[in-house]
């Protein structure tokens, strides 16, 4: 693409269309941009637009498009995945790096943020080696004195360095951080001091203070990132400067920086929050060096907590301040600060209890923003909430002072419950706080999978459950006191391992009942609690709650779960869909009578969400539920598969026609499951689809490859004869797919899956003419890039070929490609590499194949190949008896499919569409060791004396001993 006005105009029009709400206009525009993003100059056109366009909306759109383009394409993975072309040419890369920093610094803030993110994505790959002058360019801008520019640099530095907070330690990381510190630490410290001075100079200028405080926040964040991995020498030497200033900023209060907004945190709050984080980092990691400063920080942060109001805008500040106290009270040598009973009482009374209260803002979120509320409360993304921080502080204090703290809080809990009892409808918040206190006191260790795993012995959880939780859940109305209902359900969920099973069984009908609650939070929690209870394990690894115990509730459970999906706000509620999936999985055949109505509801839902898939988890559980319905029903009645196809195929056709990318891999998996259920020939409806599955465009998307290969395998298993007779013209297309897959290091194993199915199931005459070409392709790939994964798959294939067509046919095809090729394959690949093969079935195929080469291939006995006979036998005994060789050469550590960049939705495996492991030699050979003994016996009968003499001259003693064992087990001898 030329850098021309015409192209800029075209790009502007398409970018405008991508903002159109109408999919008929938006989708083609997105497709067009996707098609041109590999063109040279495309990124430069975007940057030109972003700089020169007159329309702000186009500038912003171009900046977002550019950032996403960089995110998808900057990383070069061509070294590992040959079929992922490098979409950004070198000249574009150089031009982008030369222009992006000045462009970012001169852009308005909204665009600056996008470009700053793009720089950090590029930096992650190219900095420091391929972009050595980035730091110098950035540090030089500190001298400009223009804080718009300085903040741009700080923002970029922050997005570039924040990964130091979660990277694993490594030499490369240390080298990079050292380089950054050498260039950046001193200028950052000088900028920090200068900015503080400017703050006092401009103490009365509100607009100047806003800019300066934005800088201070970014500087404080950079301080955190640069100090996270280890305490740098520079910061240790300059601790006085940093800590004194941090401390004075914590105690600063400037009227001009206070905001009227009760929701949004102002600059002052954000800065103080970050300083609390920085102090907590030093208190936890560098406590010796930080000791002189600690007492004054504890005092300042304590005062901050006692004087800060309950408004939402202070939430981050308060939670970070409490987290600071929590991290300090857990350290043994700060223990003395908290030992006094009055201190503990004061912390409980002034910090913990007030911050556990359910505020108006929480109530508002509970009612109007339930999705966010659930995410914070259930999924633990409540890191920044006051309640979570207060809960962590309780846990921290309990580490050394469990007895006194439990004692203080028991008093609070009792008085709160008494307040509630006086007037429930007015005082329900007291009970909410009491439940929260009990929960935080009782839970010492928790996991998402098991709930609470360690509890405080001083709290009687079952008694509290029976007296205070159950009555709320048993009340006549499911819609009364929704917050307390949610608390009660959450209590069951959290303490499911501590509450006895009989209490859980009493709770199940109550939870099923609450699926009908109007409150989104309540019916979501009820679904989630049921799902968690159904996954609990009892003795001998069966589910704790059995299908028999659930029998009386099956109908009402299924009815209420599906009804809950029709409640306002829950039409795509992933917790409900996950509970449906888990119920099916637990109840098994008890759901069969309800399947007709269930599958109708699931297909209607599928059709509705396929119009605009937006909830990946919901969609995944929906497909899992469809698979479970099919499996459970067809296990009891195999003929039912037809009625599922009738119900689902119309929707599937629509999904495939409309190219709903997110759903296509799922559709292929469900179709494989259905097709594998058929016992006889392939139905014509599948055959009509077969040619479409070979279209190259479907194979372009990485996410489609595993399910498509599996679907083609199902076609071959069930209908190889039909394909050979009715669709022989499609065989080259099928082999074309194999050829494409085999060329890719990421997907070559999928190519072998396909090739193995072709070898095993297709009538030999239908692929005769292609056979030699297949082997030639494999040898070309071996020559060009031989990887461990490829060799393992190659070994399995040639042995499967040998089992199917005979050892002589294998030797002949190798030698027809090149004389003596068979010997080279034995010597260079089979004998040295066979130990790498993994997997029971794969090892068995190789063992049977090699046995055939040893005992059914005349050239092995009387040509120059004979010298390889004993080493091959030795290698086979090694495969039986030695541990698997799982070493992988250093240059070959693969990236996962998920890491390959691009638009494609990654493939999500459906657990309940799983394929049974198929053993192609199962019928023929049960025990491969005995099979070897019997085959050697047969060979020695045909040529007496030869086998024992070959064994005695060159097989090592240990292998010979093993072989004697096989012969004894098979009750045969060698003649």
Rosetta blueprint (number, residue, H / E / L):
1 X L
2 X L
3 X L
4 X L
5 X H
6 X H
7 X H
8 X H
9 X H
10 X H
11 X H
12 X H
13 X H
14 X H
15 X H
16 X H
17 X H
18 X L
19 X L
20 X L
21 X L
22 X L
23 X H
24 X H
25 X H
26 X H
27 X H
28 X H
29 X H
30 X H
31 X H
32 X H
33 X H
34 X H
35 X H
36 X H
37 X L
38 X L
39 X L
40 X L
41 X L
42 X H
43 X H
44 X H
45 X H
46 X H
47 X H
48 X H
49 X H
50 X H
51 X H
52 X H
53 X L
54 X L
55 X L
56 X H
57 X H
58 X H
59 X H
60 X H
61 X H
62 X H
63 X H
64 X H
65 X H
66 X H
67 X H
68 X H
69 X H
70 X H
71 X H
72 X H
73 X H
74 X L
75 X L
76 X L
77 X L
78 X L
79 X L
80 X L
81 X L
82 X L
83 X L
84 X L
85 X L
86 X L
87 X L
88 X L
89 X L
90 X H
91 X H
92 X H
93 X H
94 X H
95 X H
96 X H
97 X H
98 X H
99 X H
100 X H
101 X H
102 X H
103 X H
104 X H
105 X H
106 X H
107 X L
108 X L
109 X H
110 X H
111 X H
112 X H
113 X H
114 X H
115 X H
116 X H
117 X H
118 X H
119 X H
120 X H
121 X H
122 X H
123 X H
124 X H
125 X H
126 X H
127 X L
128 X L
129 X L
130 X L
131 X L
132 X L
133 X L
134 X H
135 X H
136 X H
137 X H
138 X H
139 X H
140 X H
141 X H
142 X H
143 X H
144 X H
145 X L
146 X L
147 X H
148 X H
149 X H
150 X H
151 X H
152 X H
153 X H
154 X H
155 X H
156 X H
157 X H
158 X H
159 X H
160 X H
161 X H
162 X H
163 X H
164 X H
165 X H
166 X L
167 X L
168 X L
169 X L
170 X L
171 X H
172 X H
173 X H
174 X H
175 X H
176 X H
177 X H
178 X H
179 X H
180 X H
181 X H
182 X H
183 X H
184 X H
185 X H
186 X H
187 X H
188 X H
189 X H
190 X H
191 X H
192 X H
193 X H
194 X H
195 X H
196 X H
197 X H
198 X H
199 X H
200 X H
201 X H
202 X L
203 X L
204 X L
205 X L
206 X H
207 X H
208 X H
209 X H
210 X H
211 X H
212 X H
213 X H
214 X H
215 X H
216 X H
217 X H
218 X H
219 X H
220 X H
221 X H
222 X H
223 X H
224 X H
225 X H
226 X H
227 X H
228 X H
229 X L
230 X L
231 X L
232 X L
233 X H
234 X H
235 X H
236 X H
237 X H
238 X L
239 X H
240 X H
241 X H
242 X H
243 X H
244 X H
245 X H
246 X H
247 X H
248 X H
249 X H
250 X H
251 X H
252 X L
253 X L
254 X L
255 X H
256 X H
257 X H
258 X L
259 X L
260 X L
261 X L
262 X L
263 X L
264 X L
265 X L
266 X L
267 X H
268 X H
269 X H
270 X H
271 X H
272 X H
273 X H
274 X H
275 X H
276 X H
277 X H
278 X H
279 X H
280 X H
281 X H
282 X H
283 X H
284 X H
285 X H
286 X L
287 X H
288 X H
289 X H
290 X H
291 X H
292 X H
293 X H
294 X H
295 X H
296 X H
297 X H
298 X H
299 X H
300 X H
301 X H
302 X H
303 X H
304 X H
305 X H
306 X H
307 X H
308 X L
309 X L
310 X L
311 X L
312 X H
313 X H
314 X H
315 X H
316 X H
317 X H
318 X H
319 X H
320 X H
321 X H
322 X H
323 X H
324 X H
325 X H
326 X H
327 X H
328 X H
329 X H
330 X L
331 X L
332 X H
333 X H
334 X H
335 X H
336 X H
337 X H
338 X L
339 X L
340 X L
341 X H
342 X H
343 X H
344 X H
345 X H
346 X H
347 X H
348 X H
349 X H
350 X H
351 X H
352 X H
353 X H
354 X H
355 X H
356 X H
357 X L
358 X L
359 X L
360 X H
361 X H
362 X H
363 X H
364 X H
365 X H
366 X H
367 X H
368 X H
369 X L
370 X H
371 X H
372 X H
373 X H
374 X H
375 X H
376 X H
377 X H
378 X H
379 X L
380 X L
381 X L
382 X L
383 X L
384 X L
385 X L
386 X H
387 X H
388 X H
389 X H
390 X H
391 X H
392 X H
393 X H
394 X H
395 X H
396 X H
397 X H
398 X H
399 X H
400 X H
401 X H
402 X H
403 X H
404 X H
405 X H
406 X H
407 X H
408 X H
409 X H
410 X H
411 X H
412 X H
413 X H
414 X H
415 X H
416 X H
417 X H
418 X H
419 X H
420 X H
421 X H
422 X H
423 X L
424 X H
425 X H
426 X H
427 X H
428 X H
429 X H
430 X H
431 X H
432 X H
433 X H
434 X H
435 X H
436 X H
437 X H
438 X H
439 X H
440 X H
441 X H
442 X H
443 X E
444 X E
445 X E
446 X E
447 X E
448 X L
449 X L
450 X L
451 X E
452 X E
453 X E
454 X E
455 X E
456 X L
457 X L
458 X L
459 X L
460 X L
461 X H
462 X H
463 X H
464 X H
465 X H
466 X H
467 X H
468 X H
469 X H
470 X H
471 X H
472 X H
473 X H
474 X H
475 X L
476 X L
477 X L
478 X L
479 X L
480 X L
481 X L
482 X H
483 X H
484 X H
485 X H
486 X H
487 X H
488 X H
489 X H
490 X H
491 X H
492 X H
493 X H
494 X H
495 X L
496 X L
497 X L
498 X L
499 X L
500 X L
501 X H
502 X H
503 X H
504 X H
505 X H
506 X H
507 X H
508 X H
509 X H
510 X H
511 X H
512 X H
513 X H
514 X H
515 X L
516 X L
517 X L
518 X L
519 X L
520 X H
521 X H
522 X H
523 X H
524 X H
525 X H
526 X H
527 X H
528 X H
529 X H
530 X H
531 X H
532 X H
533 X H
534 X H
535 X H
536 X L
537 X E
538 X L
539 X H
540 X H
541 X H
542 X L
543 X E
544 X L
545 X L
546 X L
547 X H
548 X H
549 X H
550 X H
551 X H
552 X H
553 X H
554 X H
555 X H
556 X H
557 X H
558 X H
559 X H
560 X H
561 X H
562 X H
563 X H
564 X H
565 X L
566 X L
567 X L
568 X L
569 X L
570 X L
571 X L
572 X L
573 X L
574 X H
575 X H
576 X H
577 X H
578 X H
579 X H
580 X H
581 X H
582 X H
583 X H
584 X H
585 X H
586 X H
587 X H
588 X H
589 X H
590 X H
591 X H
592 X H
593 X H
594 X H
595 X H
596 X H
597 X H
598 X H
599 X H
600 X H
601 X H
602 X H
603 X H
604 X H
605 X H
606 X H
607 X H
608 X H
609 X H
610 X H
611 X L
612 X L
613 X L
614 X L
615 X L
616 X H
617 X H
618 X H
619 X H
620 X H
621 X H
622 X H
623 X H
624 X H
625 X H
626 X H
627 X H
628 X H
629 X H
630 X H
631 X H
632 X H
633 X H
634 X H
635 X H
636 X H
637 X L
638 X H
639 X H
640 X H
641 X H
642 X H
643 X H
644 X H
645 X H
646 X H
647 X H
648 X H
649 X H
650 X H
651 X H
652 X H
653 X H
654 X H
655 X H
656 X H
657 X H
658 X L
659 X L
660 X L
661 X H
662 X H
663 X H
664 X H
665 X H
666 X H
667 X H
668 X H
669 X H
670 X H
671 X H
672 X H
673 X H
674 X H
675 X H
676 X H
677 X H
678 X L
679 X L
680 X L
681 X L
682 X L
683 X L
684 X H
685 X H
686 X H
687 X H
688 X H
689 X H
690 X H
691 X H
692 X H
693 X H
694 X L
695 X L
696 X H
697 X H
698 X H
699 X H
700 X L
701 X L
702 X H
703 X H
704 X H
705 X H
706 X H
707 X H
708 X H
709 X H
710 X H
711 X H
712 X H
713 X H
714 X H
715 X H
716 X H
717 X H
718 X H
719 X H
720 X H
721 X H
722 X H
723 X H
724 X H
725 X H
726 X H
727 X L
728 X H
729 X H
730 X H
731 X H
732 X H
733 X H
734 X H
735 X H
736 X H
737 X H
738 X H
739 X H
740 X H
741 X H
742 X H
743 X L
744 X L
745 X L
746 X L
747 X L
748 X H
749 X H
750 X H
751 X H
752 X H
753 X H
754 X H
755 X H
756 X H
757 X H
758 X H
759 X H
760 X H
761 X H
762 X L
763 X L
764 X H
765 X H
766 X H
767 X H
768 X H
769 X H
770 X H
771 X H
772 X H
773 X H
774 X H
775 X H
776 X H
777 X H
778 X H
779 X H
780 X H
781 X H
782 X H
783 X H
784 X H
785 X L
786 X L
787 X L
788 X H
789 X H
790 X H
791 X H
792 X H
793 X H
794 X H
795 X H
796 X H
797 X H
798 X H
799 X H
800 X H
801 X H
802 X H
803 X H
804 X H
805 X H
806 X L
807 X H
808 X H
809 X H
810 X H
811 X H
812 X H
813 X H
814 X H
815 X H
816 X H
817 X H
818 X L
819 X L
820 X L
821 X H
822 X H
823 X H
824 X H
825 X H
826 X H
827 X H
828 X H
829 X H
830 X H
831 X H
832 X H
833 X H
834 X H
835 X H
836 X H
837 X L
838 X L
839 X L
840 X H
841 X H
842 X H
843 X H
844 X H
845 X H
846 X H
847 X H
848 X H
849 X H
850 X H
851 X H
852 X H
853 X H
854 X H
855 X H
856 X L
857 X L
858 X L
859 X H
860 X H
861 X H
862 X H
863 X L
864 X H
865 X H
866 X H
867 X H
868 X H
869 X H
870 X H
871 X H
872 X H
873 X H
874 X H
875 X H
876 X H
877 X H
878 X H
879 X H
880 X H
881 X H
882 X L
883 X L
884 X L
885 X L
886 X L
887 X L
888 X L
889 X L
890 X H
891 X H
892 X H
893 X L
894 X L
895 X L
896 X L
897 X H
898 X H
899 X H
900 X L
901 X L
902 X L
903 X L
904 X L
905 X L
906 X L
907 X L
908 X L
909 X L
910 X L
911 X H
912 X H
913 X H
914 X L
915 X L
916 X L
917 X L
918 X L
919 X L
920 X L
921 X L
922 X L
923 X L
924 X L
925 X L
926 X L
927 X L
928 X H
929 X H
930 X H
931 X H
932 X H
933 X H
934 X H
935 X H
936 X H
937 X H
938 X H
939 X H
940 X H
941 X H
942 X H
943 X L
944 X L
945 X L
946 X H
947 X H
948 X H
949 X H
950 X H
951 X H
952 X H
953 X H
954 X H
955 X L
956 X L
957 X H
958 X H
959 X H
960 X H
961 X H
962 X H
963 X H
964 X H
965 X H
966 X H
967 X H
968 X H
969 X H
970 X L
971 X L
972 X L
973 X L
974 X L
975 X L
